[in-house]
Amino acid sequence: MHAILSSTVGGPETLEWRETPDLTPNKGEVRIAVKAAGVNFPDTLIIRDLYQMKPPRPFAPGGEVSGVVDALGEGVTGLSTGDKVIAMTGFGGFATQVCAPAMACLKMPDAMPFDEAACFVFTYGTSHYALKNRGKLKSGETLLILGAAGGVGAAAIELGKAAGARVIAAVSSQDKADFCTSLGADATIIYPRVMDRDAQKALAGRIKDIAGPDGVHVAYDAVGGDYAEPVIRSMAWGGRFLVVGFPAGIPAIPLNLALLKSCQIVGVFWGASIYRDPKNHMTNMFELFDMYEKKQIRPQISSRFDMQDAAQALTLISDRKVLGKIVLTAP
């Protein structure tokens, strides 16, 4: 087998494409011949030791793959060799083989190609859990999405529209705004890359103008940093501010704003929720597969790379230049 390996702490430039011994699945695991791997922001963090998971080196990044089961570990039931599956691996996915617990694998819908399957679970799983379980988004409410052109943001646009919400997409450039409009966003806001106090006031004012007198019922923050406070200042009474990610840094929020708005600041830790409530996770995944079959959602893949070129893909993610999703394809 071959894998993209992180042998030292650092950025994408430290990764190496190397031949390694074939894997043997442990008890309860399956081995997957990887066909495609989704690229996500946590992949840029794990190689820098900035993620909550720190695997022993050398390791391959890559937490989401699609492929074909080609070996079964002891005690595996419900899966057979030859099954096409999606797996959440945490790491190890940027390789031609990966072993995963059978319980972490989902059989792919028949109509779903490998590239879309590898870009499906992380983004839609996160956003569906966020909007449905944590945000309690209702039809007719206003949803604001920060970082709306990224993987989870684009998924949130589609899911918000499927739920009957009015969607405001906030992004950093016109091309990203156009992309969000193409996905169904009802309105877009372009915010500056440098957010000082004047820019914060301007962003809050712009959100209020578009959201109207009621304000934002649900805010999906996949950006963090100084962008969070203007959104909370624009929340509706009883609104829900969803904490999803921090590529712009961890924000410092004046908690009096939550009191004045009587709004909730709600954490979204989808990865942990899978293990704490697996029944809910499976319910959500079947709902997402149903929406896919109804053509309400579809992974927005903007770039494809050969797996050995994973460093280029991770650089695009790090530089926040990605529209939707990037996928790696195995040789």
Secondary structure, DSSP 8 states (H G I E B T S, - for coil): -EEEEE-SSSSGGGEEEEE-------TTEEEEEEEEEEE-HHHHHHTTT-SS----SSB---SEEEEEEEEE-TT--S--TT-EEEEE-SS--SBSEEEEEGGGEEE--TT--HHHHTTTHHHHHHHHIIIIIIS---TT-EEEEETTTSHHHHHHHHHHHHTT-EEEEEESSHHHHHHHHHTT-SEEEE--SS--HHHHHHHHHHHHHHH-TT-EEEEEESS-GGGHHHHHTTEEEEEEEEE---TT------THHHHHHT-EEEE--HHHHHHH-HHHHHHHHHHHHHHHHTTS----EEEEEEGGGHHHHHHHHHTT--SSEEEEE--
